[in-house]
Amino acid sequence: MSWIITKYLITAAIVVLVSEIAKRSDKLGALLVALPMVTVLALIWMYLEQQPQERLANHAWYTFWYVLPTLPMFLLFPLILPRLGFWLTLLASGAITVSCFLIFALFLRRFGIDLL
């Protein structure tokens, strides 16, 4: 139980730290968020919990493919925000991401990469 609490505390501390930095510097906050911290933390936790190498490798492999269809959302969010406000923009961004993911997954299936 203490292991799970340690994982939560470290992970939460990193998220809070990055959000506090982002309040002070847009660029530095964005740079830190763009780093694959969550993925790296997940890989570290999985490794320390003695998950098989195949599972670690699969996690990294699928993370790569899942990140790509999220990128259009980051370009469209600043364009939509002034028109729709924050909450509708967030909802629209989620819909855009899901749509891009589905299209991307169908496209990759042609090449033998199954994301669904």
C-alpha positions in Angstrom: 0.0 0.0 0.0 2.8 2.4 0.7 4.2 1.8 -2.8 0.9 3.0 -4.4 0.9 6.1 -2.1 4.5 6.8 -3.1 3.6 6.5 -6.8 0.6 8.8 -6.4 2.6 11.4 -4.4 5.5 11.6 -6.8 3.3 11.7 -9.9 1.0 14.3 -8.4 3.9 16.4 -7.3 5.3 16.5 -10.8 1.9 17.5 -12.3 1.5 20.3 -9.7 5.1 21.5 -10.2 4.6 21.7 -14.0 1.3 23.5 -13.7 2.9 26.0 -11.3 5.8 26.6 -13.7 3.3 27.0 -16.6 1.5 29.8 -14.6 4.8 31.7 -14.6 6.2 30.9 -18.1 4.1 29.8 -21.0 7.1 28.5 -23.0 8.8 26.6 -20.1 5.5 25.1 -19.0 4.7 24.0 -22.5 8.1 22.5 -22.9 7.9 20.5 -19.7 4.4 19.3 -20.6 5.6 18.3 -24.1 8.2 16.0 -22.5 6.8 12.5 -22.2 6.9 12.6 -18.4 3.8 10.6 -17.8 5.0 7.9 -20.2 8.4 7.9 -18.6 6.9 7.6 -15.2 4.6 4.8 -16.3 7.6 3.0 -17.7 9.5 3.5 -14.5 6.6 2.3 -12.3 6.1 -0.7 -14.6 9.8 -1.6 -14.5 10.0 -1.3 -10.8 7.0 -3.6 -10.5 8.9 -6.1 -12.6 6.6 -6.1 -15.7 8.0 -8.0 -18.6 10.2 -6.2 -21.1 7.6 -7.0 -23.8 5.0 -5.0 -21.9 7.3 -2.1 -21.5 8.2 -2.1 -25.2 4.5 -2.4 -26.2 3.7 0.6 -23.9 6.3 2.7 -25.6 5.3 1.5 -29.1 1.5 2.2 -28.7 2.2 5.5 -26.9 4.0 6.7 -30.1 1.1 5.8 -32.3 -1.5 7.3 -29.9 0.3 10.6 -29.6 0.2 11.4 -33.3 -3.5 11.8 -33.7 -3.6 14.2 -30.7 -1.4 16.8 -32.3 -4.1 18.5 -34.4 -5.9 19.3 -31.2 -3.0 21.4 -30.0 -3.1 23.4 -33.2 -6.8 23.9 -33.3 -7.4 24.7 -29.6 -5.9 28.2 -29.7 -8.0 29.0 -32.9 -11.3 27.7 -31.4 -10.8 29.1 -27.9 -11.7 32.8 -28.6 -14.9 31.7 -30.5 -16.3 29.0 -28.1 -14.8 29.7 -24.7 -12.8 27.3 -22.6 -15.3 24.5 -21.9 -16.8 24.2 -25.3 -13.3 24.4 -26.8 -12.2 21.6 -24.5 -15.1 19.5 -25.6 -14.5 20.3 -29.3 -10.9 19.4 -28.8 -11.8 16.0 -27.4 -14.1 15.4 -30.3 -11.4 16.4 -32.8 -8.9 14.1 -31.1 -11.3 11.1 -31.1 -12.1 11.7 -34.8 -8.5 12.0 -35.7 -7.7 8.9 -33.7 -10.4 6.8 -35.4 -9.3 8.0 -38.9 -5.7 7.4 -38.0 -6.4 3.9 -36.6 -8.3 2.9 -39.8 -5.5 4.2 -41.9 -2.8 2.3 -40.0 -4.8 -0.9 -40.1 -3.8 -1.0 -43.8 -0.2 -1.4 -42.7 -0.8 -4.1 -40.1 -0.8 -1.7 -37.1 -3.9 -2.3 -35.0 -4.7 0.4 -32.5 -8.3 -0.5 -31.7 
